[in-house]
Amino acid sequence: MKYWTTQIKAINPNTNQLVEWMGPYIQADSLEAAESYCKENGLGYCKVIGEFDSEVPYDVLDGLKNFAEKIKHK
């Protein structure tokens, strides 16, 4: 079974602006099945946006950001 990513649009309490947030992962065989799951399980406010592929740990992303900054300043 595949995992699907979702998106939520909601007000950011710090800025009072409408922003997009990552929603919960949904386990389903297809995009249509993931959308149906959301509607049938009280997650109708979530938009299924794509199949979950992989996750990158924060320390790796932070290292890439630092590396990019070093290159920029050369």
C-alpha positions as CSV (number, residue, x, y, z in Angstrom):
1,M,0.0,0.0,0.0
2,K,1.2,3.5,-0.8
3,Y,1.4,6.6,1.4
4,W,-0.1,9.9,0.1
5,T,0.7,13.5,1.3
6,T,-1.9,16.0,2.1
7,Q,-2.1,19.7,2.4
8,I,-4.2,22.0,4.6
9,K,-4.9,25.7,4.1
10,A,-5.4,27.5,7.4
11,I,-4.7,30.7,9.2
12,N,-1.3,31.1,10.7
13,P,-1.9,32.2,14.3
14,N,1.3,34.2,14.3
15,T,0.7,36.2,11.2
16,N,-3.1,35.9,10.7
17,Q,-2.4,35.0,7.0
18,L,-3.8,32.1,5.1
19,V,-1.0,29.6,4.5
20,E,-0.5,26.0,3.4
21,W,0.5,23.4,5.9
22,M,1.5,19.8,5.5
23,G,-1.4,17.5,6.5
24,P,-1.3,13.9,7.6
25,Y,0.0,11.0,5.5
26,I,-2.8,8.8,4.2
27,Q,-2.3,5.1,3.5
28,A,-4.2,3.9,0.4
29,D,-3.7,2.1,-2.9
30,S,-4.5,5.0,-5.2
31,L,-5.0,8.8,-5.2
32,E,-8.7,8.3,-5.5
33,A,-8.8,5.9,-2.6
34,A,-6.8,8.4,-0.5
35,E,-9.3,11.2,-1.3
36,S,-12.2,8.9,-0.4
37,Y,-10.5,8.0,2.9
38,C,-10.2,11.7,3.7
39,K,-13.9,12.3,3.0
40,E,-15.1,9.3,4.9
41,N,-12.9,9.8,8.0
42,G,-13.3,13.5,8.9
43,L,-10.4,14.7,6.9
44,G,-12.4,16.4,4.2
45,Y,-10.4,19.6,4.8
46,C,-7.2,17.9,3.6
47,K,-6.3,18.0,-0.1
48,V,-4.3,14.9,-1.3
49,I,-1.4,16.4,-3.3
50,G,0.7,13.4,-4.2
51,E,2.4,10.2,-3.4
52,F,4.9,10.1,-0.6
53,D,8.3,9.2,-2.0
54,S,10.9,9.7,0.7
55,E,11.9,11.7,3.7
56,V,15.1,13.7,4.2
57,P,16.4,14.2,7.8
58,Y,16.6,17.7,9.0
59,D,20.4,17.6,9.6
60,V,21.0,16.6,5.9
61,L,18.9,19.6,4.8
62,D,20.6,21.9,7.2
63,G,24.0,20.7,5.9
64,L,22.9,21.3,2.3
65,K,21.8,24.8,3.2
66,N,25.1,25.5,4.8
67,F,27.0,24.1,1.8
68,A,25.0,26.3,-0.6
69,E,25.8,29.4,1.5
70,K,29.5,28.6,1.4
71,I,29.4,28.3,-2.4
72,K,27.5,31.5,-2.7
73,H,30.1,33.5,-0.8
74,K,33.1,32.2,-2.9
